[in-house]
Amino acid sequence: MSFTAPHIGFVLASYGLSALVLVGLTLAIVWQARSTMTRLKDLEGRAAKRRKPAKQVKPQ
């Protein structure tokens, strides 16, 4: 890549925008995963206890 080309501003802006989008997506995924784990822990804490253990399936 030549830094003296007339379109270098467009190329660098495109790389910068792509990097921002990737960082934003990564942060959104991490935030969603933490939120999901929190909700699962809450649901597991409120779950009713089973009266009988579940049947175990024997492999054939």
N, CA, C and O of each residue as an XYZ file, in Angstrom:
240
protein
N       0.843     -1.160      0.000
C       0.000      0.000      0.000
C       0.901      1.241      0.000
O       1.804      1.380      0.824
N       0.631      2.104     -0.922
C       1.410      3.322     -1.035
C       0.716      4.453     -0.276
O      -0.453      4.751     -0.521
N       1.445      5.074      0.640
C       0.854      6.159      1.413
C       0.842      7.486      0.663
O       0.398      8.501      1.200
N       1.327      7.481     -0.571
C       1.307      8.704     -1.372
C       0.176      8.691     -2.393
O       0.018      9.645     -3.154
N      -0.610      7.618     -2.414
C      -1.714      7.524     -3.368
C      -2.801      8.533     -2.990
O      -2.979      8.843     -1.812
N      -3.528      9.045     -3.990
C      -4.545     10.066     -3.692
C      -5.742      9.522     -2.897
O      -6.476     10.303     -2.291
N      -5.946      8.229     -2.891
C      -7.101      7.646     -2.205
C      -6.750      7.068     -0.832
O      -7.548      6.325     -0.259
N      -5.580      7.393     -0.299
C      -5.140      6.816      0.964
C      -6.060      7.206      2.124
O      -6.239      6.424      3.058
N      -6.635      8.391      2.074
C      -7.562      8.819      3.121
C      -8.786      7.916      3.186
O      -9.252      7.548      4.265
N      -9.297      7.569      2.008
C     -10.452      6.671      1.955
C     -10.090      5.292      2.496
O     -10.871      4.694      3.236
N      -8.933      4.791      2.141
C      -8.506      3.462      2.585
C      -8.331      3.444      4.106
O      -8.819      2.532      4.772
N      -7.646      4.432      4.654
C      -7.436      4.477      6.102
C      -8.752      4.670      6.853
O      -8.955      4.076      7.912
N      -9.639      5.490      6.313
C     -10.953      5.671      6.942
C     -11.740      4.367      6.927
O     -12.426      4.046      7.898
N     -11.650      3.626      5.851
C     -12.346      2.341      5.759
C     -11.793      1.346      6.771
O     -12.551      0.633      7.428
N     -10.457      1.301      6.894
C      -9.852      0.411      7.895
C     -10.274      0.826      9.308
O     -10.585     -0.027     10.140
N     -10.283      2.105      9.572
C     -10.675      2.589     10.888
C     -12.124      2.258     11.213
O     -12.434      1.811     12.318
N     -13.004      2.479     10.253
C     -14.413      2.172     10.458
C     -14.619      0.673     10.664
O     -15.415      0.267     11.511
N     -13.915     -0.143      9.903
C     -14.012     -1.595     10.066
C     -13.532     -2.019     11.444
O     -14.144     -2.882     12.072
N     -12.460     -1.433     11.917
C     -11.947     -1.758     13.249
C     -12.954     -1.367     14.324
O     -13.162     -2.119     15.276
N     -13.583     -0.199     14.186
C     -14.590      0.220     15.163
C     -15.795     -0.718     15.178
O     -16.322     -1.038     16.243
N     -16.226     -1.152     14.013
C     -17.360     -2.074     13.928
C     -17.008     -3.406     14.586
O     -17.819     -3.964     15.325
N     -15.818     -3.913     14.327
C     -15.407     -5.182     14.933
C     -15.304     -5.086     16.454
O     -15.719     -6.001     17.165
N     -14.755     -3.985     16.949
C     -14.671     -3.790     18.397
C     -16.075     -3.684     18.991
O     -16.345     -4.255     20.048
N     -16.958     -2.967     18.325
C     -18.331     -2.839     18.797
C     -19.059     -4.176     18.837
O     -19.768     -4.469     19.799
N     -18.888     -4.979     17.807
C     -19.514     -6.305     17.783
C     -18.958     -7.200     18.881
O     -19.704     -7.939     19.523
N     -17.666     -7.133     19.092
C     -17.046     -7.938     20.150
C     -17.587     -7.538     21.517
O     -17.915     -8.400     22.332
N     -17.681     -6.244     21.771
C     -18.223     -5.774     23.048
C     -19.681     -6.180     23.217
O     -20.096     -6.544     24.317
N     -20.463     -6.122     22.140
C     -21.872     -6.524     22.212
C     -21.997     -8.008     22.538
O     -22.873     -8.396     23.312
N     -21.143     -8.835     21.965
C     -21.178    -10.271     22.234
C     -20.812    -10.551     23.684
O     -21.465    -11.361     24.341
N     -19.778     -9.895     24.187
C     -19.358    -10.091     25.582
C     -20.463     -9.633     26.521
O     -20.767    -10.319     27.497
N     -21.064     -8.493     26.245
C     -22.148     -7.974     27.083
C     -23.337     -8.930     27.077
O     -23.918     -9.203     28.128
N     -23.701     -9.439     25.906
C     -24.828    -10.367     25.797
C     -24.537    -11.669     26.542
O     -25.428    -12.213     27.195
N     -23.317    -12.173     26.456
C     -22.955    -13.413     27.145
C     -23.044    -13.224     28.659
O     -23.554    -14.099     29.358
N     -22.562    -12.113     29.164
C     -22.640    -11.844     30.606
C     -24.090    -11.719     31.055
O     -24.466    -12.221     32.114
N     -24.894    -11.052     30.249
C     -26.309    -10.896     30.576
C     -27.010    -12.256     30.600
O     -27.818    -12.524     31.489
N     -26.706    -13.098     29.640
C     -27.301    -14.423     29.576
C     -26.886    -15.269     30.764
O     -27.716    -15.967     31.346
N     -25.618    -15.220     31.130
C     -25.147    -15.995     32.279
C     -25.830    -15.519     33.570
O     -26.190    -16.335     34.419
N     -26.004    -14.221     33.713
C     -26.681    -13.684     34.889
C     -28.125    -14.173     34.947
O     -28.611    -14.570     36.006
N     -28.803    -14.141     33.809
C     -30.195    -14.595     33.769
C     -30.295    -16.091     34.051
O     -31.213    -16.524     34.749
N     -29.372    -16.884     33.524
C     -29.391    -18.317     33.782
C     -29.166    -18.621     35.256
O     -29.848    -19.475     35.824
N     -28.219    -17.935     35.880
C     -27.976    -18.144     37.304
C     -29.212    -17.775     38.126
O     -29.548    -18.461     39.092
N     -29.879    -16.701     37.743
C     -31.094    -16.293     38.434
C     -32.186    -17.353     38.275
O     -32.851    -17.703     39.251
N     -32.376    -17.858     37.074
C     -33.387    -18.884     36.838
C     -33.063    -20.175     37.579
O     -33.961    -20.816     38.124
N     -31.797    -20.560     37.606
C     -31.411    -21.761     38.329
C     -31.637    -21.586     39.825
O     -31.992    -22.546     40.508
N     -31.443    -20.407     40.332
C     -31.656    -20.147     41.741
C     -33.129    -20.201     42.123
O     -33.465    -20.567     43.249
N     -34.011    -19.839     41.192
C     -35.444    -19.842     41.471
C     -36.127    -21.143     41.072
O     -37.321    -21.305     41.324
N     -35.420    -22.052     40.471
C     -36.032    -23.287     39.967
C     -36.520    -24.157     41.121
O     -35.901    -24.226     42.183
N     -37.645    -24.817     40.876
C     -38.181    -25.743     41.874
C     -37.336    -27.002     41.870
O     -36.841    -27.436     40.830
N     -37.179    -27.579     43.045
C     -36.399    -28.811     43.148
C     -37.248    -29.975     42.661
O     -38.458    -30.009     42.884
N     -36.611    -30.922     41.999
C     -37.332    -32.096     41.496
C     -37.638    -33.053     42.630
O     -36.876    -33.170     43.590
N     -38.765    -33.736     42.506
C     -39.126    -34.723     43.510
C     -38.370    -36.017     43.289
O     -37.910    -36.651     44.238
N     -38.246    -36.405     42.021
C     -37.518    -37.641     41.688
C     -36.382    -37.264     40.736
O     -36.517    -36.350     39.922
N     -35.289    -37.964     40.848
C     -34.242    -37.698     39.868
C     -34.685    -38.175     38.484
O     -35.461    -39.122     38.357
N     -34.190    -37.518     37.480
C     -34.545    -37.886     36.110
C     -33.981    -39.260     35.788
O     -32.930    -39.657     36.291
N     -34.713    -39.980     34.931
C     -34.225    -41.306     34.503
C     -33.010    -41.129     33.629
O     -32.936    -40.220     32.802
N     -32.071    -42.007     33.828
C     -30.873    -41.972     33.001
C     -31.060    -42.938     31.843
O     -31.496    -44.073     32.034
N     -30.736    -42.490     30.671
C     -30.866    -43.324     29.478
C     -29.602    -44.164     29.346
O     -28.483    -43.649     29.364
N     -29.811    -45.467     29.215
C     -28.666    -46.359     29.061
C     -28.312    -46.469     27.582
O     -29.199    -46.645     26.747
N     -27.039    -46.367     27.250
C     -26.635    -46.515     25.852
C     -26.828    -47.972     25.407
O     -26.629    -48.907     26.182
N     -27.207    -48.130     24.181
C     -27.448    -49.485     23.656
C     -26.247    -50.040     22.968
O     -26.284    -51.166     22.472
